């Protein structure tokens, strides 16, 4: 118990999020949505990538992170895709602009 307490205080606890394997990309309006949820405390945090090939052959990438926690991997993947689609519709290619 003492080891777990110290580990948590020093950043070595088991509840630190780790990313699950990436799902197969989903195509949407010329973008690729890739769900790669973070595992956290037995749940999955909506996380992944939005990618788009550019005219010069490079791939533009935007890291997509949300605070939503979902108990199942499949449900998390579905939520990631629906949130990413809405984000693409609202922001478009502006997501790739430097901040």
N, C-alpha and C positions, 0 to 999 in steps of 0.2 A: 504494500500500500504506500509506504513512504517513497519507494522508488518511482511509482506511478505519479505521485504528487510532485516530486522533484522534476521528473521528466516533463510533466505538463507545464511547470513553471519555467523550465529552461528550454522548452521547445522540442522536447523529445517524446511527447505523448503520442498515443495511438490515434487520437482524434484529428490529427492534421490531415487536411484534404490531399488526396492523391488522384490523379486523373486516370479514369478508366480508359480502356482501349477505344480508339475512335470508331464511330459507326461508318457505314458506307455513305458517301456523299449523296445528298439529295439536290437535284437540279431545280432551280427556280429562276425564271426570267434572266437566264444567262449567268447566274451566280451558282456557286456550289456551297451548300450548307453542310457542315460536318459537325455532328454532335460528339463531344468529348467531355462527358460530365465528370465533375470532381466528386469522388466518393468522400462522404463526410458523415461519420457517426451512423453508419448503416443506411444512409439516404444518398441521393444523388443531387448535386447542384447543377442547374442548367448552365452549360458552358460549352464552348466549341469555337469554330472558325467559320467565317464567311469569306469565300474566295471568288475572284473573278479574273479570268485571263485578260490581259491588257492588249492593246493593238500592237505593241512592240514585242509580244511573245512572253513577257514576264507575267507572273501571277501576283495580283494584288491580294493582300490578306488583311482581315480585320478580326482581332480577338473579340469574341462575344461572350460576356460574362453576365450572369444575372444572379439575384439573391434567392430565387426560388429553390426550395428543396422538395424532392419528390421521392416517395418510397421505392419505386421500381425503375429499373433502367429503361425499359421500353417506353413507359409513360414519360420519362425525362427526355428521351430522344424526340418523342412526338411534340412535347412542349417546346423544346429547343427549336425545332423546325418551324412551328407556328409563330413563335416570337421573332425568329430571324426573318421570316417572310414579311411580317408586319414592319420590322425595322427596315428592311430593304425597300418596301413600299413608301415608307415615310422619309428615309434619308437618302437612299440611292447611293451613287458613287461618292457623295460627300463623306461617307464613312472612311474613305481611304486618304482624305486630306490630312496633312500633318497638323497636329494640335498646337 
